[in-house]
């Protein structure tokens, strides 16, 4: 498996970078499209996404590096993000903080923006995971070709997961598919007549929390905190936060604080 897609004037363009870029563009498309439904200014959205992306990239890298300090004897290696080593939870936390600060600055309700962003994050994660495939990382335990064939894993993925003569579980593939399914489901639910503000965000937190918790069981390269997998700890926190939001919003009256109410939106104060 060659992680390099092509070379331009001696500069290697890696598949990992291509899929990360593709994920970002897909996310921007869906966020911008949903924002238009509520007449949220495009310049507000693009500026926010620019800073959130920068913060998310830095956060994802720092999160990964902090749990793998022994791998970075040469400090310059920390900046080689194109070689892999981004932790999605670090990116989500940094991106969330950026969105919160940005919305606060311009007097826009943060949870409203998070509802617009949430499903797009799932499609970003579904696409971005394929970068792990070409880097031959984020895989699970050793398995057999026959076992993967029984799970209807495509042959090219099975071949790509043959690393050093050993076939591994393509956890990236299962996570990608599950994120795509969750993305579609939340898009459908979000169009519901009585969906409350905050519920799309809650569904994202709960769905990705469940997906990542079980995917992490098979992962062999998990970031650890003591004897626990950090991703599973964060996944449980995500799920509980999402469940709390659902419990709170369910107490509201049927017509109160509806997500699809076009008048239930803040005016941006630039």
Residue pairs with C-beta under 8 A, 6 or more apart in sequence:
1 133
1 134
1 136
1 160
2 134
3 14
3 15
3 16
3 83
3 134
3 135
3 136
4 12
4 13
4 14
4 15
5 13
5 14
5 15
5 18
5 134
6 13
7 13
12 82
14 82
14 83
14 134
14 135
15 130
15 131
15 133
15 134
15 135
16 82
16 83
16 84
16 131
16 132
16 134
16 135
17 82
17 131
18 131
19 127
19 128
19 129
19 130
19 131
19 134
20 86
20 128
20 131
22 127
22 128
23 123
23 124
23 125
23 126
23 127
23 128
24 53
24 124
26 120
26 123
26 124
26 127
27 49
27 117
27 120
27 121
27 123
27 124
28 46
28 49
28 120
30 119
30 120
30 123
31 45
31 49
31 116
31 117
31 120
32 42
32 45
32 46
34 116
34 119
34 120
35 42
35 45
35 116
36 42
37 262
38 116
38 262
38 265
39 262
39 265
40 108
40 116
40 265
40 268
41 268
44 106
44 108
44 268
44 270
47 102
48 98
48 99
48 102
48 103
48 113
51 98
51 102
52 95
52 98
52 99
52 102
53 95
55 94
55 95
55 97
55 98
56 91
56 92
56 94
56 95
56 98
57 81
57 86
57 91
58 94
59 90
59 91
59 92
59 93
59 94
59 95
60 86
60 87
60 88
60 90
60 91
60 94
61 78
61 81
61 85
61 86
61 87
61 90
62 90
62 94
63 87
63 89
63 90
63 91
63 93
63 223
64 85
64 86
64 87
64 90
64 223
65 72
65 78
65 85
67 87
67 223
67 224
67 225
67 230
68 85
68 223
71 77
72 78
83 135
84 131
84 132
84 135
84 137
87 223
88 125
88 128
89 230
89 231
89 234
92 121
96 114
99 110
99 113
99 114
99 117
100 110
103 109
103 110
103 113
104 110
106 268
106 269
106 270
107 266
107 267
107 268
107 269
108 266
108 268
109 197
109 265
109 266
111 197
111 198
111 201
112 197
112 265
112 266
114 200
114 201
115 190
115 197
115 198
115 199
115 200
115 201
115 259
118 186
118 200
118 201
118 203
118 204
119 183
119 186
119 187
119 190
119 200
119 204
121 204
121 208
122 179
122 180
122 182
122 183
122 186
122 204
122 207
122 208
123 179
123 180
123 183
125 175
125 176
125 179
125 208
126 176
126 177
126 179
126 180
126 183
127 176
129 138
129 172
129 173
129 175
129 176
129 179
130 172
130 176
132 138
132 139
132 172
133 157
133 160
133 170
133 172
133 173
134 160
136 160
136 161
136 163
137 172
137 221
138 171
138 172
138 219
138 221
139 161
139 163
139 168
139 169
139 170
139 171
139 172
139 219
139 220
139 221
140 168
140 169
140 170
140 171
140 218
140 219
140 220
141 168
141 169
141 218
141 220
142 166
142 167
142 168
142 169
143 167
143 168
143 169
144 167
145 158
145 167
148 157
148 158
148 161
148 167
148 169
148 170
149 158
153 170
153 173
157 170
157 173
158 167
158 170
160 170
161 167
161 168
161 169
161 170
168 220
169 218
171 215
171 218
171 219
174 215
175 211
175 212
175 215
178 211
178 215
179 208
179 211
182 204
182 207
182 208
182 211
185 203
185 207
186 200
186 203
186 204
186 207
189 195
189 199
189 200
189 203
190 200
190 259
190 260
191 260
192 260
193 258
193 260
194 254
194 255
194 258
195 258
195 259
195 260
196 249
196 250
196 252
196 256
196 257
196 258
196 259
197 249
197 257
197 258
197 259
197 264
198 245
198 248
198 249
198 257
199 245
199 246
199 249
199 259
200 259
201 242
201 245
202 241
202 242
202 243
202 245
202 246
202 249
203 242
204 242
205 238
205 239
205 241
205 242
205 245
206 238
206 239
206 242
206 243
206 246
208 235
208 238
209 235
209 236
209 237
209 238
209 239
209 242
210 235
210 239
212 231
212 232
212 234
212 235
213 231
213 232
213 235
213 236
213 239
216 222
216 229
216 231
216 232
216 235
219 229
219 231
222 229
222 230
222 231
222 232
223 229
223 230
223 231
224 230
225 233
249 257
257 264
258 264
